[in-house]
Amino acid sequence: MPDASRESLRRVLAAGACRVDGVVRPWGYRLVPGAVVTVDPEVRISEVVPESIPVEILYEDDDLIAVNKPPGMLVHPTTRVRTGTMANALRGAGYRDIHFLHRLDRETSGVLVAAKHLPRGSPLARMFAERDVAKRYLAMTAGPVEWVERTVSLPIGRDPDRMPQWNVQADGALAETHFRLLHRGAGGDLLEAMPVTGRTNQIRIHTAAIGHPLLGDSAYGGAPAARLFLHAWTLEIPTPEEGRRLIVAPVPEEFPGEASNLLISV
């Protein structure tokens, strides 16, 4: 099943629908030569179909690939959206065993990193969890913000009884974001956002919580705009050969012209 969705297979295994030599086995069970693997034919296994979708590659080595995800594109297929995702695009480009190491919101653009293969115990699987990755985003608010630098530390949790479900919540998980004002303009204030933690919708939630929701972020009260003005600008990762590698995603043309000039001074 070369095109089977990994998440779909995880659900099948969790449901006990896969057997090895007649015995139900969990995800990660090590096979031996001659073992017979059977899957209940009644279960539904979703596929990630390879598609011919242009992919802008920002960095690539033997282990990793970093791409510039456009706004409006999902990272993975969902139960409702099966095509047009970055997973479909990378499979179509010949990368059959991609493991995304982090996520970006559908409407967020910028640097997205995946492992080409992820053997058990690989340090690649731990570098995001252990916060060994430095991330910087570009974000625009309707402004004006009243400060030049600010750190927001507010817990984020999920409440299924409200919309959006992810928001500041007293019993949520620790979340911290550093903000720095880069430029004031007539169309809004341009910020650099540096998340210390990696909670769902963290930058969007924190800017909204301090009274400055992002332009185009209708879910969190932002002013209408052509897109969500949030871009994963740079990502610094550890590499065995170089020590650290800085990956930069070009600033989208929708951002103010001053933003493009910022890359020169980085």
KEZAZA-603844 format. One line per field, with one value per residue (C-alpha): x, y, z; residue number from 1; chain; residue in three letters. Coordinates in pm, 1 decimal, always signed. Layout:
// residues N
x c(X / ...)
y c(Y / ...)
z c(Z / ...)
n c(NUM / ...)
chain c(A / ...)
res c(ALA / ...)
END
This chain:
// residues 266
x c(+0.0 / +257.8 / +11.5 / -162.2 / -193.0 / +26.6 / -237.4 / -496.7 / -275.3 / -224.5 / -601.8 / -634.1 / -368.4 / -517.3 / -852.8 / -696.1 / -768.7 / -415.9 / -273.2 / +71.2 / +55.6 / -300.0 / -219.2 / -320.7 / -4.6 / +50.0 / +218.7 / +595.1 / +587.0 / +902.6 / +841.6 / +1059.6 / +1118.2 / +826.7 / +568.7 / +222.7 / +51.4 / -323.1 / -559.1 / -934.5 / -1076.7 / -1371.7 / -1161.4 / -1116.5 / -759.0 / -715.3 / -452.8 / -228.0 / -244.7 / +65.3 / -19.3 / +169.0 / +174.1 / +466.0 / +684.4 / +935.4 / +1226.9 / +1421.8 / +1674.5 / +1749.7 / +2005.9 / +2013.9 / +1778.2 / +1567.6 / +1368.8 / +1234.9 / +968.0 / +790.5 / +426.7 / +183.8 / -114.3 / -436.0 / -263.9 / -305.1 / +1.2 / -181.1 / -503.6 / -802.9 / -1128.9 / -1281.7 / -987.2 / -801.9 / -609.8 / -412.4 / -205.4 / +170.8 / +181.9 / +18.1 / +260.3 / +573.9 / +460.3 / +400.5 / +755.7 / +893.1 / +922.5 / +728.4 / +810.2 / +789.8 / +749.7 / +653.8 / +838.3 / +602.2 / +283.8 / +169.5 / -189.2 / -364.5 / -358.6 / -0.3 / +278.0 / +649.7 / +913.2 / +790.9 / +1041.0 / +1003.9 / +1226.4 / +1281.7 / +1298.5 / +1260.7 / +1419.5 / +1342.9 / +1536.0 / +1628.1 / +1730.0 / +1523.4 / +1208.0 / +1318.1 / +1455.2 / +1117.2 / +992.9 / +1316.7 / +1294.3 / +1626.3 / +1474.2 / +1458.5 / +1151.6 / +1074.0 / +749.0 / +638.9 / +296.5 / +86.4 / -176.8 / -410.7 / -207.6 / -74.5 / +88.2 / +188.3 / +529.3 / +851.7 / +913.2 / +686.0 / +670.6 / +331.6 / +299.0 / -57.8 / -167.0 / -343.8 / -600.5 / -892.7 / -1257.5 / -1487.1 / -1787.8 / -1668.5 / -1536.3 / -1254.3 / -1187.1 / -819.3 / -774.1 / -628.5 / -743.3 / -644.9 / -586.3 / -415.7 / -55.3 / +224.5 / +270.4 / +517.2 / +585.5 / +833.0 / +725.6 / +930.4 / +804.3 / +977.1 / +788.6 / +493.5 / +288.4 / -43.4 / -170.2 / -70.2 / +223.8 / +474.0 / +591.1 / +852.4 / +710.2 / +940.7 / +745.1 / +925.3 / +662.9 / +467.0 / +98.4 / -182.9 / -253.1 / -16.8 / +84.5 / -271.0 / -410.7 / -148.1 / -180.9 / -559.3 / -533.8 / -335.3 / -579.4 / -397.4 / -539.7 / -363.6 / -487.9 / -704.6 / -755.7 / -1135.3 / -1137.5 / -969.5 / -1120.3 / -872.5 / -964.4 / -1059.2 / -768.6 / -670.8 / -501.3 / -390.6 / -83.4 / +132.0 / +445.6 / +697.4 / +996.0 / +1305.2 / +1381.4 / +1717.4 / +1782.7 / +2077.5 / +2273.1 / +2563.1 / +2782.9 / +2724.8 / +2618.2 / +2321.9 / +2143.0 / +1928.3 / +1643.4 / +1468.1 / +1134.6 / +1103.9 / +858.8 / +526.4 / +447.9 / +129.5 / +339.8 / +456.5 / +765.3 / +965.4 / +939.1 / +1141.3 / +1431.0 / +1446.0 / +1601.6 / +1912.9 / +1988.5 / +1928.3)
y c(+0.0 / +259.4 / +549.9 / +472.2 / +762.5 / +704.1 / +849.6 / +622.1 / +320.5 / +432.3 / +437.6 / +90.1 / -48.6 / +126.5 / -31.0 / -379.6 / -437.9 / -554.6 / -892.5 / -1048.3 / -1427.8 / -1408.1 / -1194.8 / -828.3 / -616.6 / -244.9 / +22.8 / -25.3 / -403.5 / -540.8 / -789.4 / -1094.1 / -1262.3 / -1483.5 / -1306.1 / -1276.2 / -937.9 / -917.4 / -620.8 / -645.0 / -582.0 / -393.1 / -106.4 / +213.4 / +307.8 / +653.9 / +718.3 / +1017.6 / +1027.2 / +1163.5 / +1485.9 / +1706.6 / +2027.3 / +2273.9 / +2266.3 / +2536.9 / +2363.3 / +2586.8 / +2332.3 / +1963.9 / +1711.6 / +1333.7 / +1342.7 / +1659.1 / +1865.6 / +2215.1 / +2367.8 / +2701.2 / +2621.2 / +2860.0 / +3001.9 / +2806.1 / +2465.6 / +2195.0 / +2000.8 / +1664.8 / +1535.3 / +1529.7 / +1337.0 / +1622.6 / +1728.4 / +1442.0 / +1624.4 / +1940.9 / +1914.0 / +1941.2 / +1567.9 / +1503.1 / +1742.8 / +1587.6 / +1236.2 / +1355.1 / +1492.8 / +1150.4 / +1177.8 / +868.5 / +835.3 / +1191.6 / +1259.1 / +1619.4 / +1730.5 / +2018.0 / +2178.4 / +2508.7 / +2630.0 / +2600.7 / +2977.9 / +3026.7 / +3032.0 / +2968.3 / +2718.0 / +2362.3 / +2085.7 / +1712.5 / +1409.6 / +1189.1 / +886.5 / +861.6 / +551.9 / +463.2 / +684.1 / +944.4 / +1282.1 / +1448.5 / +1334.0 / +1506.1 / +1840.5 / +2015.7 / +1852.3 / +1945.7 / +2305.6 / +2281.8 / +2475.1 / +2855.6 / +2985.5 / +3337.3 / +3448.9 / +3767.3 / +3884.4 / +4192.8 / +4350.4 / +4637.1 / +4821.0 / +5034.8 / +4833.3 / +5034.5 / +4873.7 / +4786.5 / +4449.9 / +4232.7 / +3876.2 / +3708.7 / +3413.0 / +3284.7 / +2918.3 / +2771.6 / +2494.0 / +2345.3 / +2394.7 / +2196.2 / +2402.8 / +2730.1 / +2859.0 / +2875.4 / +2578.2 / +2662.6 / +2974.4 / +3115.4 / +2884.5 / +2884.7 / +2509.8 / +2501.5 / +2424.2 / +2674.9 / +2898.2 / +3182.4 / +3412.5 / +3698.8 / +3986.5 / +4267.5 / +4560.3 / +4573.2 / +4843.8 / +5077.0 / +5137.6 / +5277.0 / +4925.4 / +4783.5 / +4711.0 / +4443.7 / +4221.7 / +3953.5 / +3667.8 / +3415.3 / +3132.8 / +2957.1 / +2683.4 / +2535.5 / +2529.8 / +2516.1 / +2864.3 / +3010.4 / +3334.5 / +3402.0 / +3344.0 / +3552.8 / +3853.8 / +3843.2 / +3807.2 / +4132.6 / +4321.5 / +4299.7 / +4012.0 / +3947.4 / +4092.0 / +3837.4 / +3623.5 / +3616.3 / +3331.1 / +3546.9 / +3885.4 / +4015.4 / +4276.0 / +4140.3 / +4097.1 / +3903.9 / +3637.9 / +3558.3 / +3776.8 / +3516.6 / +3379.9 / +3126.6 / +3340.0 / +3157.9 / +2827.1 / +2742.6 / +2372.6 / +2167.8 / +1975.0 / +1731.1 / +1892.6 / +2264.7 / +2283.7 / +2506.4 / +2570.5 / +2877.3 / +2822.6 / +3132.6 / +3152.5 / +3459.5 / +3719.6 / +3689.0 / +3974.3 / +4053.7 / +4179.9 / +4544.2 / +4620.8 / +4700.8 / +4336.5 / +4215.6 / +4443.0 / +4288.8 / +3970.3 / +4161.2 / +4255.6 / +3910.9)
z c(+0.0 / -108.9 / -110.6 / +218.7 / +460.8 / +764.3 / +996.3 / +839.3 / +907.2 / +1266.1 / +1316.2 / +1163.7 / +1396.2 / +1700.5 / +1618.4 / +1620.1 / +1250.6 / +1164.6 / +1254.0 / +1226.5 / +1199.4 / +1328.7 / +1635.9 / +1671.3 / +1686.3 / +1756.2 / +1548.8 / +1575.0 / +1613.3 / +1451.3 / +1173.2 / +1106.4 / +770.0 / +674.0 / +890.4 / +736.2 / +778.7 / +725.4 / +741.3 / +790.0 / +439.5 / +588.4 / +726.6 / +527.2 / +446.2 / +300.1 / +36.9 / -27.6 / -404.2 / -584.7 / -768.3 / -1010.1 / -804.3 / -822.3 / -510.0 / -419.8 / -248.1 / -10.2 / +117.6 / +69.6 / +189.4 / +229.8 / +528.5 / +505.5 / +261.9 / +331.8 / +110.1 / +85.5 / +158.1 / -10.5 / +181.3 / +144.5 / +119.4 / +382.8 / +493.8 / +513.1 / +359.4 / +592.4 / +591.1 / +389.9 / +173.3 / +6.6 / -265.5 / -323.0 / -4.4 / +37.2 / +106.7 / -231.3 / -398.8 / -248.7 / -334.9 / -687.0 / -693.7 / -604.8 / -225.4 / -122.2 / +248.6 / +376.5 / +750.5 / +829.3 / +1142.0 / +1226.7 / +1096.7 / +952.4 / +951.4 / +617.8 / +560.9 / +684.9 / +426.6 / +458.8 / +567.5 / +616.8 / +697.7 / +642.1 / +689.5 / +385.7 / +614.0 / +988.3 / +1142.9 / +1501.9 / +1742.6 / +1480.7 / +1632.3 / +1358.7 / +1535.4 / +1857.3 / +1742.2 / +1737.8 / +2058.2 / +2235.8 / +2104.1 / +1923.8 / +1635.3 / +1613.6 / +1427.6 / +1312.9 / +1154.0 / +984.7 / +1100.1 / +1027.3 / +1246.6 / +1168.5 / +1434.2 / +1565.5 / +1843.9 / +2152.3 / +2199.7 / +2017.5 / +2185.6 / +2393.3 / +2528.5 / +2563.8 / +2800.9 / +2800.8 / +2821.5 / +2520.5 / +2531.6 / +2342.8 / +2433.5 / +2199.1 / +2309.6 / +2159.3 / +1829.2 / +1758.7 / +1982.7 / +2040.4 / +2250.5 / +2571.6 / +2849.0 / +3215.6 / +3226.3 / +2886.4 / +2801.9 / +2854.2 / +2548.8 / +2498.9 / +2203.5 / +2164.4 / +1939.0 / +1785.5 / +1581.5 / +1241.4 / +1053.9 / +1094.3 / +782.7 / +667.0 / +597.0 / +933.7 / +1161.5 / +1059.2 / +1344.4 / +1389.4 / +1599.0 / +1763.8 / +1930.5 / +2213.9 / +2228.5 / +1939.6 / +2033.3 / +1780.5 / +1636.4 / +1895.7 / +1720.8 / +1605.3 / +1953.1 / +2130.6 / +1899.8 / +1935.8 / +2314.9 / +2345.3 / +2124.3 / +1789.6 / +1581.4 / +1252.7 / +926.3 / +747.7 / +1058.2 / +1068.9 / +1323.0 / +1587.5 / +1504.2 / +1249.0 / +988.4 / +642.8 / +401.1 / +89.6 / +303.4 / +656.6 / +706.1 / +879.1 / +712.7 / +848.8 / +752.4 / +880.2 / +1045.4 / +1200.0 / +1250.5 / +1378.5 / +1114.9 / +1170.3 / +903.7 / +961.3 / +1323.2 / +1235.4 / +907.1 / +842.6 / +596.2 / +462.3 / +279.7 / +52.8 / +176.6 / -11.5 / -246.7 / -54.1 / +237.5 / +225.5 / +19.7 / +332.0 / +437.9 / +139.2 / +235.5 / +582.7 / +445.3 / +342.7 / +701.9 / +852.8)
n c(1 / 2 / 3 / 4 / 5 / 6 / 7 / 8 / 9 / 10 / 11 / 12 / 13 / 14 / 15 / 16 / 17 / 18 / 19 / 20 / 21 / 22 / 23 / 24 / 25 / 26 / 27 / 28 / 29 / 30 / 31 / 32 / 33 / 34 / 35 / 36 / 37 / 38 / 39 / 40 / 41 / 42 / 43 / 44 / 45 / 46 / 47 / 48 / 49 / 50 / 51 / 52 / 53 / 54 / 55 / 56 / 57 / 58 / 59 / 60 / 61 / 62 / 63 / 64 / 65 / 66 / 67 / 68 / 69 / 70 / 71 / 72 / 73 / 74 / 75 / 76 / 77 / 78 / 79 / 80 / 81 / 82 / 83 / 84 / 85 / 86 / 87 / 88 / 89 / 90 / 91 / 92 / 93 / 94 / 95 / 96 / 97 / 98 / 99 / 100 / 101 / 102 / 103 / 104 / 105 / 106 / 107 / 108 / 109 / 110 / 111 / 112 / 113 / 114 / 115 / 116 / 117 / 118 / 119 / 120 / 121 / 122 / 123 / 124 / 125 / 126 / 127 / 128 / 129 / 130 / 131 / 132 / 133 / 134 / 135 / 136 / 137 / 138 / 139 / 140 / 141 / 142 / 143 / 144 / 145 / 146 / 147 / 148 / 149 / 150 / 151 / 152 / 153 / 154 / 155 / 156 / 157 / 158 / 159 / 160 / 161 / 162 / 163 / 164 / 165 / 166 / 167 / 168 / 169 / 170 / 171 / 172 / 173 / 174 / 175 / 176 / 177 / 178 / 179 / 180 / 181 / 182 / 183 / 184 / 185 / 186 / 187 / 188 / 189 / 190 / 191 / 192 / 193 / 194 / 195 / 196 / 197 / 198 / 199 / 200 / 201 / 202 / 203 / 204 / 205 / 206 / 207 / 208 / 209 / 210 / 211 / 212 / 213 / 214 / 215 / 216 / 217 / 218 / 219 / 220 / 221 / 222 / 223 / 224 / 225 / 226 / 227 / 228 / 229 / 230 / 231 / 232 / 233 / 234 / 235 / 236 / 237 / 238 / 239 / 240 / 241 / 242 / 243 / 244 / 245 / 246 / 247 / 248 / 249 / 250 / 251 / 252 / 253 / 254 / 255 / 256 / 257 / 258 / 259 / 260 / 261 / 262 / 263 / 264 / 265 / 266)
chain c(A / A / A / A / A / A / A / A / A / A / A / A / A / A / A / A / A / A / A / A / A / A / A / A / A / A / A / A / A / A / A / A / A / A / A / A / A / A / A / A / A / A / A / A / A / A / A / A / A / A / A / A / A / A / A / A / A / A / A / A / A / A / A / A / A / A / A / A / A / A / A / A / A / A / A / A / A / A / A / A / A / A / A / A / A / A / A / A / A / A / A / A / A / A / A / A / A / A / A / A / A / A / A / A / A / A / A / A / A / A / A / A / A / A / A / A / A / A / A / A / A / A / A / A / A / A / A / A / A / A / A / A / A / A / A / A / A / A / A / A / A / A / A / A / A / A / A / A / A / A / A / A / A / A / A / A / A / A / A / A / A / A / A / A / A / A / A / A / A / A / A / A / A / A / A / A / A / A / A / A / A / A / A / A / A / A / A / A / A / A / A / A / A / A / A / A / A / A / A / A / A / A / A / A / A / A / A / A / A / A / A / A / A / A / A / A / A / A / A / A / A / A / A / A / A / A / A / A / A / A / A / A / A / A / A / A / A / A / A / A / A / A / A / A / A / A / A / A / A / A / A / A / A / A / A / A / A / A / A / A / A / A / A / A / A / A)
res c(MET / PRO / ASP / ALA / SER / ARG / GLU / SER / LEU / ARG / ARG / VAL / LEU / ALA / ALA / GLY / ALA / CYS / ARG / VAL / ASP / GLY / VAL / VAL / ARG / PRO / TRP / GLY / TYR / ARG / LEU / VAL / PRO / GLY / ALA / VAL / VAL / THR / VAL / ASP / PRO / GLU / VAL / ARG / ILE / SER / GLU / VAL / VAL / PRO / GLU / SER / ILE / PRO / VAL / GLU / ILE / LEU / TYR / GLU / ASP / ASP / ASP / LEU / ILE / ALA / VAL / ASN / LYS / PRO / PRO / GLY / MET / LEU / VAL / HIS / PRO / THR / THR / ARG / VAL / ARG / THR / GLY / THR / MET / ALA / ASN / ALA / LEU / ARG / GLY / ALA / GLY / TYR / ARG / ASP / ILE / HIS / PHE / LEU / HIS / ARG / LEU / ASP / ARG / GLU / THR / SER / GLY / VAL / LEU / VAL / ALA / ALA / LYS / HIS / LEU / PRO / ARG / GLY / SER / PRO / LEU / ALA / ARG / MET / PHE / ALA / GLU / ARG / ASP / VAL / ALA / LYS / ARG / TYR / LEU / ALA / MET / THR / ALA / GLY / PRO / VAL / GLU / TRP / VAL / GLU / ARG / THR / VAL / SER / LEU / PRO / ILE / GLY / ARG / ASP / PRO / ASP / ARG / MET / PRO / GLN / TRP / ASN / VAL / GLN / ALA / ASP / GLY / ALA / LEU / ALA / GLU / THR / HIS / PHE / ARG / LEU / LEU / HIS / ARG / GLY / ALA / GLY / GLY / ASP / LEU / LEU / GLU / ALA / MET / PRO / VAL / THR / GLY / ARG / THR / ASN / GLN / ILE / ARG / ILE / HIS / THR / ALA / ALA / ILE / GLY / HIS / PRO / LEU / LEU / GLY / ASP / SER / ALA / TYR / GLY / GLY / ALA / PRO / ALA / ALA / ARG / LEU / PHE / LEU / HIS / ALA / TRP / THR / LEU / GLU / ILE / PRO / THR / PRO / GLU / GLU / GLY / ARG / ARG / LEU / ILE / VAL / ALA / PRO / VAL / PRO / GLU / GLU / PHE / PRO / GLY / GLU / ALA / SER / ASN / LEU / LEU / ILE / SER / VAL)
END
